[in-house]
Amino acid sequence: EFARALIRAFAEDAGVDAPSPTFPILISYDFPRGRVAHADLYRIIETDELDELGWDELRENALLLAEWPDRADDRLPTDRLDVELFHAAGTDFGAGLGPEARVAILTGHGSGGARLDRFQIADGLIEQSGFSAAERVFL
C-alpha cells in the first residue's frame, strides 16, 4: 500500500493503477515528473539475477522503490532513503494508535541522509509556523 500511495502521489493521480510487482518482479512507470520503477525482489536469490532486470540502468534517472531490498545486497544505491514499516502496536510509537496503525522508520544514506535532514528542518519550520495541517504539493 505504501508503494502504491507513493506512485500515485508522484503521478499526482489517485487513480493510477499500481499493481504489485510480485510476479513480474519489476514494473516501470513514466509520468510527467519522471520515471518510477517498482521492484519486488522477494524471488531474487543471487544478486547477478538483477542484471537480467537491467538493475543498473533502471536506477538511472528514476525513483526506485524496492521491496525486499536486502536481496539486492551491495547493488543498492549508496544515495538512498530506506523506509521500514512496522505495526505500531508493541512499539514506543504505538501508544494511542489503532491496531492497524503503522510506524515508518526513515534512514537516509549518502545524499539521502542530507535530504532527510532538510526535510525534518522544513517540517519543523512548517509546524512552528502553524501550517502543519496545510496541504503540501510538489512545485
KAFEN-V952279 format. One line per field, one symbol per residue. ss: DSSP state (2 for helix, 1 for strand, 0 for the rest). psi: psi as a letter, one per 40 degrees, with the letter a starting at -180 (. if undefined). burial: # if it has 16 or more other ideal C-beta (glycine too) atoms within 10 Angstrom, else .. Layout:
BEGIN
ss=???
psi=???
burial=???
END
This chain:
BEGIN
ss=0222222222200000000000000111111001111111000000002222202222200111111022222220000111111110000000000000011111111022222222222222222200000000000
psi=ddddddddddefheehhgihfddedhhiihideaihhhhhedehdhddddddefddddehfihhhhifddeebeeiidhihhhhhihdheideeheiideiihhhhhihbedddddddddddddddddeefdeihhih.
burial=..#..##..##......#..#...###.#......######..#.....#..#.#..##...####..#.##..###..##......#.....#.............#...#...#.......................
END
